[in-house]
């Protein structure tokens, strides 16, 4: 009995200083117990308490590793001063799971299924005494890719990425469109749309993108455009004017806008829809909104010019001629006259006149005098369709004359207005003529002029008729015209009339004496060879009068 008790005591309290194990190996200071499940020995400190944490190392994944498969095997090692009992892991927000081992946790592994994008794995080890290692945490990425669905339409290229290139889903990419010479980038379409050449996006599996390039439309449209803007029904001086712009091959433009006697610089760019909208500030008053539209295959520019008070219609044309494309059929010299008003007491009754010189390059120089003695001068380009915009600010920016002219030959004229010319003068406090102002729609007709004709008009006998201009009644004078362009009054010159044609210029000048006042008035006008007559004006005390020189049966030369 005593021997059995001693044996049991030895099993329960076998604390020895040295324990000998197989191969004569000794472990000082430890007691032992048989681990039935594992088939081996665990060692605990002789004092009976193990507080040492196990250590764990994560071999795979490495920090920030990028992986292209949904299945991943976690791998690592674990160590303990006694023995590792288990290794557990957690992927993202999943539950904790047990890893596996084949060599008592010296090496461990676990197979996981990743989520696309960034994944977070946590792992710890626990020993047989219940001590846990520090939890190892590591992030790594599961990379999904899809081929870049890119279409390139037109002449251009896309930098940094190529069609079909595998792209990482969820990643941000940037591409840049570059057109080839004489082409423009139009837009990006597909999963995103943009007109910016540089585009950033996040790649997804169903993402598609197309880069559109177009042939430069401005190469064929570049040039100088000149147009008029006015209210369609009631054109007025303060809401009408001239617009000029020079369009460059890149679609940018610069020019000037004339309105109510003032000039404003404009600049900007047309978009690929051939449209432009530009705000034009006006110091001291409200701004203008200038909207313009071009059209492929056309020389015309249209649009509107507006502010808080009005919306005017803009219409203009590109200069159609140059030294390389001369205006051969229209080049030359022309003379023209303007119709007068109906009542000399309220507006100019005489006929203003002008000379026009069309250069082979297409420039048109207009010089003349209106029927109240106001000088007129302008230089504008000729459109391919023969149209010319006339716009001149008058009376120290308190009036103007504007409208379209057309060079087109008929039996009676080679030049006419289109839909009339608006001639306006605002009320003034100085001057002798029409201080109250006026707004007249006048007409113009003109003819080609040749300075070599002798005489300048095909007349031997004619009349010179004077009316209006403070005359109490019209004056008619019989005259003859010599081959040397000398005008002689017959039979007697009771009105002291003198008239001198200037064959080189296509104009005439002279004087006569007013029988009512005894004062002498000057005469001015233009010779109209196609009508075989001449017309002009004279100024009385405070009114404008009309001059006619030609055959009696052709009077009046130009009525309203």
C-alpha positions as CSV (number, residue, x, y, z in Angstrom):
1,X,0.0,0.0,0.0
2,X,2.8,2.4,0.9
3,X,4.4,1.8,-2.4
4,X,1.2,2.5,-4.4
5,X,0.7,5.8,-2.5
6,X,4.2,6.8,-3.3
7,X,3.7,6.0,-7.0
8,X,0.5,8.1,-7.2
9,X,2.2,11.0,-5.4
10,X,5.0,10.9,-7.9
11,X,2.5,11.2,-10.8
12,X,0.6,14.1,-9.3
13,X,3.4,16.1,-7.9
14,X,6.4,15.1,-9.9
15,X,8.4,18.3,-9.6
16,X,12.0,17.7,-10.3
17,X,14.9,19.9,-11.1
18,X,16.0,18.0,-14.1
19,X,13.8,15.8,-16.4
20,X,15.5,13.4,-18.7
21,X,13.8,12.7,-22.1
22,X,14.8,10.6,-25.0
23,X,18.3,10.8,-26.4
24,X,19.5,11.9,-22.9
25,X,18.1,15.5,-23.5
26,X,17.4,17.3,-20.2
27,X,15.1,20.4,-19.6
28,X,16.0,22.0,-16.3
29,X,13.3,23.6,-14.2
30,X,10.2,22.0,-16.1
31,X,7.6,19.5,-15.2
32,X,5.9,17.4,-17.8
33,X,2.5,16.0,-18.7
34,X,1.4,13.6,-21.4
35,X,-0.7,15.3,-24.2
36,X,-2.9,12.5,-25.3
37,X,-4.6,14.3,-28.2
38,X,-1.3,15.5,-29.8
39,X,0.8,12.5,-28.9
40,X,3.6,14.5,-27.4
41,X,4.8,16.4,-24.4
42,X,4.0,19.9,-23.2
43,X,6.3,21.7,-20.8
44,X,5.2,24.2,-18.3
45,X,7.3,26.2,-15.9
46,X,8.1,24.4,-12.8
47,X,6.4,27.2,-10.9
48,X,3.1,26.1,-12.6
49,X,2.2,29.4,-14.5
50,X,2.9,30.2,-18.3
51,X,2.4,33.9,-19.2
52,X,4.5,34.2,-22.3
53,X,2.7,35.2,-25.5
54,X,3.2,33.1,-28.6
55,X,4.6,34.9,-31.6
56,X,3.1,34.9,-35.1
57,X,4.5,36.0,-38.4
58,X,2.5,36.6,-41.6
59,X,4.5,35.6,-44.6
60,X,1.8,36.0,-47.2
61,X,0.3,38.4,-48.2
62,X,3.0,41.0,-48.0
63,X,2.0,44.5,-47.1
64,X,0.2,46.2,-50.0
65,X,0.4,43.1,-52.2
66,X,-1.7,43.2,-55.4
67,X,-3.3,39.9,-56.4
68,X,-5.3,39.1,-59.6
69,X,-7.2,36.0,-58.4
70,X,-10.2,35.7,-56.2
71,X,-8.7,32.8,-54.1
72,X,-5.7,33.5,-51.9
73,X,-3.8,31.3,-49.4
74,X,-2.7,33.0,-46.2
75,X,0.6,31.7,-44.9
76,X,2.8,32.2,-41.9
77,X,4.6,30.8,-38.9
78,X,3.9,30.6,-35.2
79,X,6.2,30.0,-32.2
80,X,5.7,29.6,-28.4
81,X,7.9,28.8,-25.4
82,X,5.6,25.8,-24.7
83,X,3.3,25.0,-27.5
84,X,1.0,26.8,-30.0
85,X,-2.5,25.5,-29.6
86,X,-4.3,27.3,-32.5
87,X,-4.0,30.1,-35.2
88,X,-7.2,32.0,-36.1
89,X,-7.8,34.6,-38.9
90,X,-10.4,37.1,-39.9
91,X,-10.9,38.5,-43.5
92,X,-12.5,41.9,-43.8
93,X,-15.8,41.8,-41.8
94,X,-16.1,38.0,-41.8
95,X,-16.1,35.8,-38.6
96,X,-12.9,34.5,-37.1
97,X,-11.9,31.2,-38.6
98,X,-9.3,28.5,-37.8
99,X,-6.2,28.2,-39.9
100,X,-4.6,24.8,-40.5
101,X,-1.2,23.3,-40.0
102,X,0.7,20.1,-40.7
103,X,3.6,20.6,-38.3
104,X,2.1,21.9,-35.0
105,X,1.7,25.5,-36.2
106,X,5.3,26.0,-37.0
107,X,3.8,26.8,-40.4
108,X,0.1,27.6,-40.9
109,X,-2.1,28.4,-43.8
110,X,-5.7,29.4,-44.7
111,X,-7.5,29.7,-48.0
112,X,-9.7,32.8,-48.4
113,X,-11.9,34.3,-51.0
114,X,-11.2,37.9,-51.6
115,X,-13.4,40.9,-52.4
116,X,-12.5,43.1,-55.3
117,X,-10.4,46.0,-54.2
118,X,-8.7,46.4,-50.8
119,X,-8.8,43.5,-48.3
120,X,-7.9,43.4,-44.6
121,X,-6.7,40.2,-42.9
122,X,-6.1,39.8,-39.2
123,X,-4.4,36.7,-37.6
124,X,-3.4,35.7,-34.1
125,X,-2.0,32.6,-32.4
126,X,-3.0,31.1,-29.0
127,X,-0.9,28.7,-26.9
128,X,-1.9,25.8,-24.7
129,X,-2.0,28.1,-21.7
130,X,-4.5,30.5,-23.4
131,X,-2.0,33.2,-24.1
132,X,-2.7,35.1,-27.3
133,X,-0.2,36.6,-29.6
134,X,-0.5,40.2,-30.9
135,X,-2.9,40.3,-33.8
136,X,-1.2,40.8,-37.1
137,X,-3.1,42.9,-39.6
138,X,-2.3,43.4,-43.2
139,X,-4.0,45.0,-46.2
140,X,-3.6,43.9,-49.7
141,X,-5.6,44.2,-52.9
142,X,-7.5,41.9,-55.1
143,X,-7.2,43.4,-58.6
144,X,-9.9,42.9,-61.2
145,X,-9.1,44.0,-64.7
146,X,-11.1,44.5,-67.9
147,X,-9.9,45.5,-71.3
148,X,-10.1,49.2,-72.1
149,X,-13.2,49.7,-74.3
150,X,-11.9,52.7,-76.3
151,X,-13.0,53.8,-79.8
152,X,-11.2,56.5,-81.7
153,X,-13.3,58.2,-84.3
154,X,-11.5,60.6,-86.7
155,X,-8.0,61.8,-87.0
156,X,-6.4,61.8,-83.6
157,X,-4.9,59.7,-80.8
158,X,-5.4,59.0,-77.1
159,X,-2.3,59.2,-74.9
160,X,-1.4,57.0,-71.8
161,X,-3.9,54.2,-72.5
162,X,-4.5,52.0,-75.6
163,X,-7.7,50.2,-76.7
164,X,-7.9,46.7,-75.2
165,X,-5.3,47.4,-72.5
166,X,-6.2,45.6,-69.2
167,X,-7.3,48.2,-66.7
168,X,-7.8,47.8,-63.0
169,X,-11.4,48.0,-61.9
170,X,-12.0,50.8,-59.4
171,X,-8.8,52.6,-60.2
172,X,-8.7,56.2,-61.4
173,X,-7.2,56.8,-64.9
174,X,-6.5,59.9,-66.9
175,X,-6.4,60.0,-70.7
176,X,-5.7,62.9,-73.1
177,X,-6.9,63.3,-76.6
178,X,-4.6,64.9,-79.2
179,X,-5.9,65.7,-82.7
180,X,-3.8,65.4,-85.8
181,X,-2.9,68.5,-87.8
182,X,-5.9,70.4,-89.2
183,X,-8.2,68.5,-86.9
184,X,-10.0,69.2,-83.7
185,X,-10.9,67.1,-80.7
186,X,-14.7,67.2,-80.5
187,X,-15.8,65.3,-77.4
188,X,-15.7,62.1,-75.2
189,X,-18.9,60.0,-75.3
190,X,-19.9,56.7,-73.8
191,X,-20.0,56.1,-70.0
192,X,-18.9,59.7,-69.5
193,X,-19.2,62.8,-71.7
194,X,-16.9,65.8,-71.9
195,X,-15.5,68.3,-74.3
196,X,-12.3,68.6,-72.3
197,X,-9.3,67.0,-74.0
198,X,-8.0,65.6,-70.7
199,X,-10.4,63.2,-69.0
200,X,-10.2,61.4,-65.6
201,X,-12.4,58.5,-64.7
202,X,-12.8,55.4,-62.5
203,X,-12.6,52.2,-64.4
204,X,-15.5,49.7,-64.2
205,X,-16.2,46.4,-66.0
206,X,-18.9,47.9,-68.2
207,X,-17.2,51.1,-68.9
208,X,-16.9,52.3,-72.6
209,X,-15.4,55.4,-74.1
210,X,-15.1,57.0,-77.5
211,X,-12.9,59.9,-78.5
212,X,-14.3,61.9,-81.4
213,X,-12.2,64.0,-83.7
214,X,-13.4,66.2,-86.6
215,X,-11.7,67.9,-89.5
216,X,-11.0,71.6,-88.6
217,X,-14.1,73.4,-89.9
218,X,-12.5,76.8,-89.5
219,X,-9.8,76.4,-92.2
220,X,-12.5,76.7,-94.8
221,X,-14.4,79.5,-93.0
222,X,-11.5,81.8,-91.9
223,X,-11.5,85.3,-93.2
224,X,-13.0,88.7,-92.5
225,X,-16.7,89.0,-91.9
226,X,-18.6,92.3,-91.9
227,X,-22.3,92.6,-91.0
228,X,-25.1,94.9,-89.8
229,X,-27.3,94.4,-86.8
230,X,-30.7,96.1,-86.3
231,X,-34.2,95.6,-85.0
232,X,-36.1,93.6,-87.6
233,X,-39.2,95.8,-87.6
234,X,-38.2,99.3,-86.3
235,X,-34.5,99.9,-86.8
236,X,-33.2,102.7,-84.8
237,X,-29.9,104.6,-84.4
238,X,-29.4,103.6,-80.8
239,X,-30.0,99.9,-81.5
240,X,-28.3,99.4,-84.8
241,X,-24.8,99.3,-86.1
242,X,-21.9,97.4,-87.7
243,X,-20.0,94.3,-86.6
244,X,-16.7,93.2,-88.0
245,X,-14.6,90.1,-87.1
246,X,-11.6,88.3,-88.3
247,X,-11.8,84.5,-88.0
248,X,-8.5,82.6,-87.6
249,X,-7.9,78.9,-88.5
250,X,-8.1,77.8,-84.9
251,X,-11.7,79.2,-84.6
252,X,-10.6,82.3,-82.5
253,X,-11.7,85.7,-83.7
254,X,-11.3,89.4,-82.9
255,X,-13.1,92.4,-84.2
256,X,-15.3,95.5,-83.3
257,X,-18.9,96.2,-82.7
258,X,-20.3,99.6,-83.5
259,X,-23.5,100.7,-81.8
260,X,-25.0,104.1,-81.1
261,X,-21.9,105.9,-82.3
262,X,-19.6,103.9,-80.0
263,X,-17.0,101.2,-80.8
264,X,-16.5,98.1,-78.7
265,X,-13.7,95.5,-79.1
266,X,-14.9,91.9,-79.2
267,X,-12.9,88.7,-79.2
268,X,-13.5,85.0,-78.5
269,X,-13.8,81.6,-80.1
270,X,-16.4,79.6,-82.0
271,X,-17.1,76.1,-80.8
272,X,-17.3,73.0,-83.0
273,X,-21.0,73.7,-83.5
274,X,-19.7,76.9,-85.1
275,X,-21.4,79.1,-82.4
276,X,-20.0,81.8,-80.2
277,X,-21.6,83.7,-77.3
278,X,-19.7,86.7,-75.9
279,X,-20.5,89.3,-73.3
280,X,-19.2,92.7,-74.2
281,X,-19.0,95.2,-71.3
282,X,-19.8,98.9,-71.9
283,X,-18.5,101.2,-69.2
284,X,-21.2,103.4,-67.8
285,X,-24.1,101.3,-69.1
286,X,-25.3,97.7,-69.4
287,X,-23.3,95.0,-71.2
288,X,-24.1,93.5,-74.6
289,X,-24.6,89.8,-75.3
290,X,-23.3,88.9,-78.8
291,X,-24.3,85.5,-80.1
292,X,-23.0,84.5,-83.5
293,X,-23.4,81.4,-85.7
294,X,-21.4,80.3,-88.8
295,X,-22.4,77.5,-91.2
296,X,-20.3,75.0,-93.1
297,X,-20.1,75.8,-96.8
298,X,-21.4,79.3,-96.3
299,X,-19.9,82.8,-96.2
300,X,-22.6,84.1,-93.9
301,X,-22.6,84.9,-90.2
302,X,-25.9,85.4,-88.3
303,X,-26.9,86.0,-84.8
304,X,-28.2,88.4,-82.3
305,X,-26.9,91.4,-80.2
306,X,-29.0,92.1,-77.2
307,X,-29.1,93.8,-73.8
308,X,-31.9,94.5,-71.3
309,X,-33.7,96.8,-73.8
310,X,-33.5,95.2,-77.2
311,X,-32.6,92.1,-79.3
312,X,-31.2,93.0,-82.7
313,X,-30.7,90.6,-85.6
314,X,-27.1,90.3,-87.0
315,X,-26.4,89.4,-90.6
316,X,-23.1,89.5,-92.3
317,X,-20.8,88.1,-95.0
318,X,-17.2,87.0,-95.4
319,X,-15.0,89.0,-97.7
320,X,-15.2,87.1,-100.9
321,X,-12.2,88.4,-102.8
322,X,-8.4,88.8,-102.5
323,X,-5.4,89.3,-104.7
324,X,-5.4,85.5,-105.3
325,X,-9.2,85.6,-106.0
326,X,-9.7,89.0,-107.6
327,X,-13.1,90.7,-108.0
328,X,-12.4,91.0,-111.7
329,X,-16.0,91.4,-112.9
330,X,-17.0,94.0,-110.2
331,X,-13.7,96.0,-109.9
332,X,-13.9,99.6,-111.1
333,X,-15.4,103.0,-110.3
334,X,-19.1,103.7,-109.6
335,X,-21.1,106.8,-108.9
336,X,-24.3,106.8,-106.8
337,X,-27.0,109.1,-105.5
338,X,-29.3,108.9,-102.5
339,X,-33.0,109.7,-102.6
340,X,-34.3,112.7,-100.6
341,X,-37.1,113.3,-98.2
342,X,-40.6,114.3,-99.1
343,X,-40.7,117.7,-97.3
344,X,-37.6,120.0,-97.3
345,X,-38.9,121.6,-94.1
346,X,-38.6,118.5,-92.0
347,X,-35.7,116.5,-93.6
348,X,-33.2,116.8,-96.4
349,X,-35.0,117.1,-99.7
350,X,-31.9,117.0,-101.9
351,X,-30.0,114.0,-103.2
352,X,-26.7,113.1,-101.6
353,X,-24.1,111.5,-103.7
354,X,-21.1,109.2,-103.4
355,X,-18.3,107.6,-105.5
356,X,-17.4,104.0,-104.9
357,X,-14.1,102.4,-105.9
358,X,-14.0,98.6,-106.0
359,X,-10.5,97.2,-106.0
360,X,-9.6,93.8,-107.5
361,X,-8.8,92.7,-103.9
362,X,-12.4,93.2,-103.0
363,X,-12.1,96.4,-100.9
364,X,-14.8,99.0,-101.5
365,X,-14.0,102.7,-100.7
366,X,-17.1,104.9,-100.4
367,X,-16.7,108.7,-100.3
368,X,-19.5,111.2,-100.6
369,X,-21.7,114.0,-99.2
370,X,-25.2,113.6,-97.8
371,X,-27.9,116.1,-98.8
372,X,-27.4,118.2,-95.7
373,X,-23.7,118.7,-96.4
374,X,-22.5,115.9,-94.1
375,X,-19.4,114.1,-95.3
376,X,-19.6,110.3,-95.8
377,X,-16.6,108.0,-95.9
378,X,-16.2,104.2,-95.4
379,X,-14.0,101.3,-96.5
380,X,-15.6,97.9,-96.3
381,X,-15.0,94.5,-97.9
382,X,-17.1,93.1,-100.8
383,X,-18.8,89.8,-100.2
384,X,-18.8,87.1,-102.8
385,X,-22.5,87.6,-103.5
386,X,-21.9,91.3,-104.2
387,X,-23.3,92.6,-100.9
388,X,-21.6,95.5,-99.1
389,X,-22.6,96.8,-95.6
390,X,-22.9,100.6,-95.4
391,X,-22.6,102.1,-91.9
392,X,-21.3,105.5,-91.0
393,X,-21.6,107.3,-87.7
394,X,-22.6,110.9,-88.2
395,X,-23.2,114.2,-86.4
396,X,-20.6,113.6,-83.7
397,X,-22.1,110.2,-82.8
398,X,-25.6,111.5,-82.8
399,X,-26.8,109.9,-86.0
400,X,-25.9,107.4,-88.7
401,X,-26.7,106.0,-92.1
402,X,-26.7,102.3,-92.6
403,X,-28.0,99.5,-94.7
404,X,-27.0,96.9,-97.3
405,X,-25.8,97.7,-100.8
406,X,-25.7,95.2,-103.7
407,X,-23.6,95.2,-106.8
408,X,-25.8,93.7,-109.4
409,X,-26.3,94.9,-112.9
410,X,-29.7,95.8,-114.4
411,X,-30.8,97.9,-117.4
412,X,-30.8,101.1,-115.2
413,X,-28.3,100.4,-112.4
414,X,-25.2,98.5,-111.4
415,X,-25.6,99.2,-107.7
416,X,-28.7,99.4,-105.4
417,X,-29.7,99.4,-101.8
418,X,-31.3,96.3,-100.3
419,X,-34.5,97.2,-98.5
420,X,-33.6,100.8,-98.0
421,X,-31.0,102.7,-95.9
422,X,-31.8,104.2,-92.6
423,X,-30.5,107.8,-92.2
424,X,-31.0,109.3,-88.8
425,X,-30.1,112.4,-86.9
426,X,-31.0,113.1,-83.3
427,X,-32.0,116.5,-82.0
428,X,-29.1,118.9,-81.8
429,X,-28.7,122.5,-80.5
430,X,-26.2,123.8,-83.1
431,X,-26.0,124.1,-86.9
432,X,-28.3,125.6,-89.5
433,X,-30.0,122.5,-90.8
434,X,-32.6,120.2,-89.2
435,X,-31.8,120.7,-85.6
436,X,-35.0,118.8,-84.6
437,X,-33.5,115.7,-86.2
438,X,-35.1,113.1,-88.5
439,X,-35.3,109.5,-89.4
440,X,-35.5,108.8,-93.1
441,X,-35.4,105.6,-95.1
442,X,-33.7,106.5,-98.3
443,X,-32.8,104.6,-101.4
444,X,-29.5,104.5,-103.4
445,X,-28.7,103.6,-106.9
446,X,-25.4,103.7,-108.7
447,X,-23.8,103.1,-112.0
448,X,-20.4,102.2,-113.3
449,X,-18.5,105.2,-114.3
450,X,-15.9,105.7,-117.1
451,X,-13.8,108.9,-117.0
452,X,-12.9,108.4,-120.7
453,X,-16.4,109.2,-122.0
454,X,-16.5,112.5,-123.9
455,X,-18.7,114.1,-122.9
456,X,-19.2,112.5,-119.5
457,X,-23.0,112.3,-120.3
458,X,-24.4,111.7,-123.7
459,X,-26.3,115.0,-123.8
460,X,-26.2,118.0,-126.1
461,X,-29.2,119.8,-124.7
462,X,-30.6,119.3,-121.2
463,X,-32.2,121.1,-118.3
464,X,-30.9,121.9,-114.8
465,X,-33.8,121.8,-112.3
466,X,-33.5,123.2,-108.8
467,X,-36.3,122.9,-106.1
468,X,-36.7,122.9,-102.4
469,X,-33.9,124.4,-100.3
470,X,-35.9,127.5,-99.3
471,X,-36.9,128.3,-102.9
472,X,-40.4,129.6,-103.3
473,X,-40.8,127.6,-106.5
474,X,-38.6,125.3,-108.7
475,X,-36.1,126.8,-111.0
476,X,-35.5,125.3,-114.5
477,X,-32.6,126.2,-116.7
478,X,-32.0,125.1,-120.3
479,X,-28.4,124.2,-120.9
480,X,-26.1,122.6,-123.4
481,X,-23.1,120.2,-122.8
482,X,-20.1,120.3,-125.0
483,X,-17.7,117.5,-125.8
484,X,-15.3,119.1,-123.3
485,X,-17.9,118.8,-120.6
486,X,-18.7,122.5,-120.6
487,X,-22.2,123.4,-119.5
488,X,-23.7,126.6,-121.0
489,X,-27.0,128.1,-119.9
490,X,-29.3,129.2,-122.8
491,X,-30.7,131.6,-123.8
492,X,-29.9,133.8,-120.8
493,X,-28.6,132.9,-117.4
494,X,-31.0,134.7,-115.2
495,X,-30.1,132.6,-112.1
496,X,-26.4,133.0,-112.6
497,X,-26.1,129.2,-112.8
498,X,-22.7,127.6,-113.2
499,X,-22.2,123.9,-113.5
500,X,-18.9,122.1,-113.9
501,X,-18.7,118.3,-114.5
502,X,-15.6,116.7,-113.1
503,X,-15.0,113.9,-115.6
504,X,-12.2,112.3,-113.7
505,X,-14.2,111.9,-110.5
506,X,-17.7,111.4,-111.9
507,X,-19.1,114.4,-109.9
508,X,-20.2,117.9,-110.6
509,X,-20.2,121.2,-108.7
510,X,-21.5,124.7,-109.3
511,X,-23.4,127.6,-107.9
512,X,-26.6,129.6,-108.5
513,X,-28.3,132.7,-107.1
514,X,-31.6,132.4,-105.2
515,X,-34.0,134.8,-106.8
516,X,-35.9,135.2,-103.5
517,X,-32.9,136.1,-101.3
518,X,-30.3,137.1,-103.8
519,X,-27.9,134.8,-102.0
520,X,-25.6,132.3,-103.8
521,X,-25.9,128.6,-103.0
522,X,-23.4,125.8,-103.9
523,X,-24.4,122.8,-106.0
524,X,-22.9,119.3,-105.6
525,X,-23.8,115.9,-107.2
526,X,-22.8,112.9,-109.2
527,X,-23.0,111.9,-112.8
528,X,-25.0,108.8,-113.5
529,X,-23.8,107.5,-117.0
530,X,-26.2,104.6,-117.2
531,X,-29.1,106.9,-116.6
532,X,-27.6,109.7,-118.8
533,X,-28.3,112.2,-116.1
534,X,-27.0,113.7,-112.8
535,X,-28.4,114.4,-109.4
536,X,-27.4,116.2,-106.4
537,X,-28.3,118.9,-103.8
538,X,-27.8,122.4,-102.7
539,X,-28.3,124.1,-99.3
540,X,-30.5,127.1,-98.7
541,X,-31.0,129.1,-95.5
542,X,-32.0,126.1,-93.4
543,X,-33.2,123.6,-95.9
544,X,-31.8,121.1,-98.4
545,X,-32.8,121.4,-102.1
546,X,-32.6,119.0,-105.0
547,X,-30.6,119.3,-108.3
548,X,-31.4,117.5,-111.5
549,X,-29.3,117.7,-114.7
550,X,-30.5,115.7,-117.7
551,X,-33.3,115.4,-120.2
552,X,-36.7,116.8,-119.0
553,X,-38.5,113.6,-119.6
554,X,-36.2,111.6,-117.3
555,X,-37.0,113.8,-114.2
556,X,-37.0,112.9,-111.4
557,X,-33.8,110.9,-111.5
558,X,-34.6,109.1,-108.2
559,X,-37.8,109.4,-106.2
560,X,-38.4,108.2,-102.7
